[in-house]
Amino acid sequence: MKQVKFLAVALGLVLVSVLSANAQKIGYVSVDALVANLPEAQQKQQELEKWQQDSIGGTYTRLYQEFQEKDSVLKKTTTASVKQVLEKDLAQLSETLGNWQQIAGQASQAKQAQLFNPLYKKVYDAINAYAKEKGYTYVLTQDAFVVAPDSDNLSLPIATKLGIKVNQQGGTTPAGGGAAPASTTPKK
């Protein structure tokens, strides 16, 4: 008798899960493409590039010039105490310059997040609103799929909702013609 009850409960659970799975709507979007094609994304990309050139590039040039000046002074100095201070400074500058790519990369990522997080938030808000409006239970990123039907791609209707111009072939017209920014997740 227990086996019959167990079998009936198990069959009921399987049936309920199959029926509930059929009721769920799943879609996908390309978040980075939506962000990259927002009208304001080109301006943000230009701001990032200008900041990188002015801040990161300028700082590296200043540090390298400081290193060369101190190295030149060190070669001309005969006082032991001054040499010791200069050697310490040069070692620190050398380490900073040696690690510059990592330091610059971290600073650049932080600035990119600062500039692009509001755009990602705008896209995520549009995705959530569209999903709620159309009854989607799950919306995943396009990168999560190897194969997926085009009918489940929500990128185009969301792009239209965001004011992104869509060309006749169904693709987006890039706002700046540039590549999508590196993926950053907005802070909530």
Secondary structure, DSSP 8 states (H G I E B T S, - for coil): -HHHHHHHHHHHHHHHHHHHHHH--EEEE-HHHHHHTSTTHHHHHHHHHHHIIIIIIHHHHHHHHHHHHHHHHHHH---HHHHHHHHHHHHHHHHHHHTHHHHHHHHHHHHHHHHHHHHHHHHHHHHHHHHHHHT-SEEEEGGG-SS--GGGB-HHHHHHHHT--B-TTS-B--SSS-----------
